[in-house]
Amino acid sequence: MAVKVSVITTTYNDAENLKKIIAGVLKQDYENIEYIIVDGGSKDETVEVIKENAPLFVNGIKWISEKDKGIYDAINKGITMATGDIVGTMFDEFADNSVISKMVQAMEKENSDGVHGNINYVDKDGKLVRKWRQGQGDIRTGWMPGHPTLYLKKSVYDTYGLYKTDYKIAADYEFMIRILKEKKVKLAYIDEVLVHMFYGENSTSTGGLSSYMASLKEGHRALRENNIHFAWVTDLFRICRVLLQFLK
């Protein structure tokens, strides 16, 4: 049997968007998906949407609906619930129906601990706003994987821990620094667009200038807490990489 892949979606009072995310997961051609939804105690139709769609999955949907301490706490709950060999998240849209299959194949081919790929940031009308194309690299040079495409073996979380919930914006960056700084976690790279991420003001990674500056501040803290020397140099590299994405 194919290895089990746990896909985690966190949500809160966003039933209409959740319907689209669920539909995208259902279309994946990979045969062994464990789908997990962590709801923050929504007051809209979220729970009804989950219950209606659960029978459409071969293995149903594993879900909870309760108050949490933010998105990173919710993701941590999902990881704790996961029983898959590989764990990842989905909050937006897979680029095609074979993304998870490609990820598993790439990890098996390279015997890697995880996989990542490219992202297209799009607006509500589907217009391309920004491209994420970073390939492989070193976290110290401002490089980092596109987090929405980052799928890892569950053993990586077992070894390095979960997301730090005292970070409000950059817990994903801190986590990636933590697992990649010593170069012991090997990532395969797929040079294809794997995720279409919706560019909007509700996203901390795609918000306005104030959101980006707050992210940089937390990112600098993450570098220092992980003992990355000359953290300000990494900050500059990171800023340049983001600017180049817009120029391209």
Wavefront OBJ file of the C-alpha trace (Angstrom):
o trace
v 0.000 0.000 0.000
v 1.128 3.539 -0.749
v 2.431 5.500 2.226
v -0.217 7.475 4.064
v -0.177 11.255 3.604
v -1.918 13.403 6.220
v -3.248 16.690 4.822
v -4.228 19.291 7.421
v -6.589 22.221 6.901
v -7.232 24.745 9.654
v -10.274 26.985 9.442
v -12.476 29.405 11.349
v -15.809 30.880 10.216
v -14.899 30.374 6.561
v -17.334 27.705 5.365
v -17.512 28.806 1.719
v -13.750 28.745 1.265
v -13.538 25.437 3.129
v -15.856 23.894 0.530
v -13.365 24.819 -2.210
v -10.397 23.461 -0.245
v -12.182 20.165 0.447
v -13.098 19.830 -3.243
v -9.438 20.296 -4.178
v -8.271 17.633 -1.749
v -10.938 15.240 -3.036
v -9.651 15.644 -6.602
v -6.140 14.488 -5.721
v -5.369 11.202 -7.449
v -3.246 9.873 -4.601
v -4.882 6.816 -3.074
v -3.956 7.005 0.603
v -4.818 10.421 2.042
v -5.799 11.069 5.643
v -7.655 14.387 5.636
v -7.701 16.369 8.886
v -9.677 19.559 9.529
v -9.038 21.618 12.652
v -11.797 24.161 13.182
v -11.425 26.908 15.747
v -15.011 26.619 16.982
v -16.763 28.298 14.060
v -20.237 29.798 14.420
v -21.100 29.534 10.712
v -21.837 26.362 8.698
v -18.303 24.965 8.933
v -19.185 21.872 10.973
v -22.103 21.077 8.648
v -19.766 21.357 5.642
v -17.316 18.927 7.257
v -20.044 16.406 8.084
v -21.549 16.619 4.591
v -18.214 15.986 2.889
v -16.777 13.352 5.230
v -18.525 10.409 3.466
v -16.903 11.441 0.163
v -13.478 10.463 1.482
v -12.528 6.786 1.547
v -11.198 7.222 5.084
v -13.646 9.944 6.078
v -12.445 13.216 7.602
v -10.732 13.345 10.959
v -11.800 16.616 12.558
v -12.266 18.676 15.695
v -14.058 21.950 16.352
v -12.895 23.831 19.419
v -11.332 27.113 20.411
v -7.621 27.411 19.699
v -4.837 29.926 20.256
v -4.336 30.817 16.589
v -3.337 29.161 13.339
v -0.073 27.645 14.591
v -1.786 26.097 17.596
v -4.400 24.699 15.202
v -1.724 23.245 12.909
v -0.038 21.667 15.929
v -3.325 19.999 16.843
v -3.575 18.632 13.327
v -0.032 17.265 13.401
v -0.753 15.590 16.733
v -3.864 13.989 15.223
v -2.006 12.832 12.105
v -1.159 9.155 11.655
v 0.359 9.521 8.180
v 3.970 8.827 7.240
v 4.055 12.264 5.557
v 2.334 15.415 6.843
v 1.480 18.678 5.110
v -1.104 21.464 5.053
v -3.584 22.871 2.556
v -5.232 26.262 2.970
v -5.524 27.332 -0.648
v -5.528 25.338 -3.913
v -3.472 22.526 -5.382
v -2.134 23.444 -8.831
v -3.333 20.131 -10.292
v -4.816 16.802 -9.263
v -1.504 14.943 -8.997
v 0.433 17.223 -6.621
v 0.504 14.791 -3.700
v 1.467 11.909 -6.002
v 4.371 13.979 -7.332
v 5.480 14.838 -3.805
v 5.530 11.226 -2.651
v 7.347 10.113 -5.813
v 9.991 12.820 -5.385
v 10.583 11.893 -1.739
v 10.872 8.205 -2.557
v 13.170 8.819 -5.518
v 15.577 10.985 -3.509
v 15.066 9.197 -0.190
v 14.414 12.592 1.375
v 12.809 13.729 4.633
v 10.490 16.144 2.873
v 9.624 17.936 -0.334
v 8.772 21.431 -1.535
v 8.060 23.238 -4.788
v 6.900 26.461 -6.400
v 3.952 28.725 -5.584
v 1.880 31.148 -7.622
v 0.290 33.911 -5.564
v -2.991 34.931 -7.195
v -5.686 37.509 -6.427
v -9.386 36.766 -6.033
v -9.827 36.862 -9.814
v -7.042 34.366 -10.402
v -4.591 36.964 -11.711
v -0.941 36.220 -10.995
v 0.526 38.644 -8.446
v 3.810 37.046 -7.419
v 5.856 33.933 -8.107
v 7.725 31.893 -5.517
v 10.666 30.179 -7.209
v 13.544 29.614 -4.778
v 14.809 26.165 -5.700
v 17.274 24.677 -3.256
v 19.535 26.725 -0.996
v 20.812 27.591 2.452
v 18.583 29.133 5.119
v 21.447 31.514 6.002
v 21.299 33.153 2.562
v 17.647 34.138 2.931
v 16.407 31.042 1.125
v 13.515 29.063 2.499
v 11.023 26.562 1.096
v 7.543 27.752 0.187
v 5.748 26.703 3.370
v 2.397 25.829 1.700
v 4.270 23.259 -0.406
v 6.370 21.835 2.429
v 5.449 18.227 3.194
v 7.570 16.372 5.736
v 7.887 12.924 7.204
v 6.086 12.750 10.551
v 9.432 11.751 12.045
v 10.747 15.280 11.419
v 8.113 16.687 13.791
v 8.841 13.918 16.263
v 12.521 14.922 16.247
v 12.339 18.722 16.080
v 9.003 19.512 17.701
v 6.002 21.546 16.572
v 5.384 25.220 15.769
v 6.081 27.736 18.522
v 2.790 29.391 19.373
v 4.383 32.486 20.910
v 5.127 33.548 17.327
v 2.107 35.251 15.754
v 3.313 35.542 12.141
v 6.627 33.783 11.596
v 6.308 30.456 13.429
v 6.565 28.677 10.070
v 9.846 30.475 9.325
v 11.205 29.688 12.802
v 10.279 26.035 12.336
v 12.038 25.869 8.966
v 15.168 27.482 10.408
v 15.104 24.966 13.253
v 14.905 21.894 11.030
v 17.191 23.105 8.225
v 20.004 25.012 9.942
v 22.116 21.900 10.569
v 21.406 20.445 7.104
v 20.381 17.105 8.557
v 16.873 17.247 7.069
v 17.034 16.550 3.337
v 14.376 18.075 1.085
v 13.506 17.052 -2.462
v 12.556 19.919 -4.772
v 9.923 19.845 -7.519
v 10.471 22.639 -10.034
v 6.769 23.027 -10.736
v 3.942 25.130 -9.340
v 2.333 22.970 -6.673
v 0.060 25.477 -4.937
v -1.962 28.519 -5.942
v -1.977 30.733 -2.860
v -4.587 33.449 -2.611
v -3.067 36.874 -2.130
v -5.157 38.814 0.373
v -5.100 40.997 3.426
v -6.140 38.160 5.711
v -2.905 36.284 5.051
v 0.103 37.184 7.176
v 2.435 36.134 4.368
v 0.708 38.202 1.704
v -0.615 41.175 3.626
v 0.445 44.811 3.513
v 3.646 46.555 4.553
v 2.850 46.522 8.281
v 2.284 42.760 8.172
v 5.514 42.227 6.265
v 7.518 44.366 8.706
v 6.056 42.432 11.645
v 7.036 39.210 9.891
v 10.601 40.449 9.397
v 10.841 41.392 13.074
v 9.709 37.944 14.173
v 11.943 36.382 11.531
v 14.983 38.180 12.959
v 14.044 36.909 16.402
v 13.798 33.372 14.995
v 17.287 33.608 13.494
v 18.772 34.822 16.768
v 16.971 32.195 18.865
v 18.363 29.516 16.557
v 21.891 30.908 16.917
v 22.264 31.990 13.297
v 25.290 34.287 13.277
v 24.997 37.675 11.557
v 21.227 37.394 11.498
v 20.894 40.854 9.983
v 22.768 39.647 6.888
v 20.243 36.838 6.461
v 17.473 39.429 6.878
v 18.907 41.464 3.988
v 19.227 38.412 1.755
v 15.646 37.462 2.568
v 14.324 40.931 1.680
v 16.202 40.874 -1.633
v 14.781 37.468 -2.527
v 11.220 38.668 -1.908
v 11.750 41.846 -3.955
v 13.126 39.800 -6.846
v 9.943 37.703 -6.838
v 7.860 40.816 -7.497
v 10.258 42.082 -10.185
v 10.171 38.771 -11.998
l 1 2 3 4 5 6 7 8 9 10 11 12 13 14 15 16 17 18 19 20 21 22 23 24 25 26 27 28 29 30 31 32 33 34 35 36 37 38 39 40 41 42 43 44 45 46 47 48 49 50 51 52 53 54 55 56 57 58 59 60 61 62 63 64 65 66 67 68 69 70 71 72 73 74 75 76 77 78 79 80 81 82 83 84 85 86 87 88 89 90 91 92 93 94 95 96 97 98 99 100 101 102 103 104 105 106 107 108 109 110 111 112 113 114 115 116 117 118 119 120 121 122 123 124 125 126 127 128 129 130 131 132 133 134 135 136 137 138 139 140 141 142 143 144 145 146 147 148 149 150 151 152 153 154 155 156 157 158 159 160 161 162 163 164 165 166 167 168 169 170 171 172 173 174 175 176 177 178 179 180 181 182 183 184 185 186 187 188 189 190 191 192 193 194 195 196 197 198 199 200 201 202 203 204 205 206 207 208 209 210 211 212 213 214 215 216 217 218 219 220 221 222 223 224 225 226 227 228 229 230 231 232 233 234 235 236 237 238 239 240 241 242 243 244 245 246 247 248
